[in-house]
Amino acid sequence: MKNKANLLGAVMLVVSVLALSVTPQHATAYTVKQLGTCADWVGGPDDRFWILGFISGVNFAQDADHARGVEAKEIYKFVTKYCTKNPNHDLADATVAFISIHE
């Protein structure tokens, strides 16, 4: 049941990102649902799907491919390294950091 809830959260995130991409926005603050913290990052399947879904949503919204040529396990290694250095951040911060260096 938890996997279904997390999948629903990822789908809702993608829909939200799409809506934001077509609507003019002036504020940079946003709320991310079903989000884990760096301190809690354990690389479990739920967090992994969330990270890949977030990247996919950004790619779709921006008509981009931020993870081109990068295997999922390399993304998880990046997130682990980022979270080790920044335990007070959340997984969105880690994923955005990944995206920003793969533009």
C-alpha positions as CSV (number, residue, x, y, z in Angstrom):
1,M,0.0,0.0,0.0
2,K,2.9,2.3,0.8
3,N,4.3,1.8,-2.7
4,K,1.0,2.8,-4.3
5,A,0.9,5.9,-2.1
6,N,4.4,6.8,-3.1
7,L,3.7,6.2,-6.8
8,L,0.6,8.3,-6.5
9,G,2.8,11.0,-4.9
10,A,5.3,10.8,-7.7
11,V,2.5,11.1,-10.4
12,M,1.0,14.1,-8.6
13,L,4.5,15.7,-8.5
14,V,4.9,15.2,-12.2
15,V,1.5,16.7,-12.8
16,S,2.3,19.7,-10.6
17,V,5.6,20.3,-12.3
18,L,3.8,20.2,-15.7
19,A,1.2,22.7,-14.4
20,L,4.0,25.0,-13.1
21,S,5.8,24.9,-16.4
22,V,2.9,26.3,-18.3
23,T,1.8,28.9,-15.7
24,P,3.9,32.0,-15.1
25,Q,5.4,31.9,-11.7
26,H,7.0,34.7,-9.7
27,A,7.8,32.9,-6.5
28,T,10.5,30.2,-6.2
29,A,9.2,28.4,-3.2
30,Y,7.4,25.1,-3.6
31,T,6.1,22.2,-1.6
32,V,7.2,18.7,-2.5
33,K,5.0,15.8,-1.3
34,Q,6.2,12.5,0.0
35,L,9.7,13.8,0.6
36,G,12.4,12.2,2.6
37,T,15.3,14.0,4.3
38,C,19.0,13.5,3.6
39,A,19.3,12.3,7.2
40,D,16.8,9.5,6.5
41,W,18.1,8.6,3.1
42,V,18.8,4.9,3.0
43,G,18.5,4.3,-0.7
44,G,15.3,2.3,-0.3
45,P,13.1,1.5,-3.3
46,D,10.5,4.2,-2.4
47,D,13.1,6.9,-2.2
48,R,14.7,5.7,-5.4
49,F,11.5,5.9,-7.3
50,W,10.8,9.3,-5.9
51,I,14.2,10.6,-7.1
52,L,13.8,9.1,-10.6
53,G,10.2,10.4,-10.8
54,F,11.4,13.9,-9.8
55,I,14.1,13.9,-12.5
56,S,11.6,12.6,-15.1
57,G,9.1,15.3,-14.2
58,V,11.7,18.0,-14.6
59,N,12.9,16.5,-17.9
60,F,9.3,16.4,-19.2
61,A,8.5,19.9,-18.0
62,Q,11.7,21.4,-19.5
63,D,11.8,19.1,-22.6
64,A,15.3,18.1,-21.4
65,D,17.2,14.9,-20.5
66,H,19.2,15.8,-17.4
67,A,20.2,12.1,-16.8
68,R,21.3,11.3,-20.3
69,G,23.9,8.6,-20.2
70,V,23.8,8.3,-16.4
71,E,22.7,5.0,-14.9
72,A,20.3,5.1,-11.9
73,K,22.9,3.7,-9.6
74,E,25.2,6.7,-10.4
75,I,22.3,9.0,-9.5
76,Y,21.9,7.2,-6.1
77,K,25.6,7.5,-5.5
78,F,25.4,11.3,-6.1
79,V,22.5,11.6,-3.8
80,T,24.3,9.6,-1.1
81,K,27.4,11.8,-1.4
82,Y,25.3,15.0,-1.3
83,C,23.3,13.8,1.6
84,T,26.4,12.8,3.6
85,K,27.7,16.3,3.2
86,N,24.3,18.0,3.8
87,P,22.3,15.9,6.3
88,N,19.9,18.8,7.1
89,H,18.8,19.0,3.5
90,D,16.1,17.0,1.8
91,L,16.0,14.7,-1.2
92,A,14.6,17.5,-3.4
93,D,17.8,19.5,-2.7
94,A,20.0,16.6,-3.5
95,T,18.0,15.8,-6.7
96,V,18.0,19.5,-7.8
97,A,21.8,19.5,-7.2
98,F,22.1,16.5,-9.5
99,I,20.0,18.1,-12.2
100,S,21.9,21.4,-12.0
101,I,25.2,19.7,-12.9
102,H,23.6,17.7,-15.7
103,E,21.9,20.5,-17.6
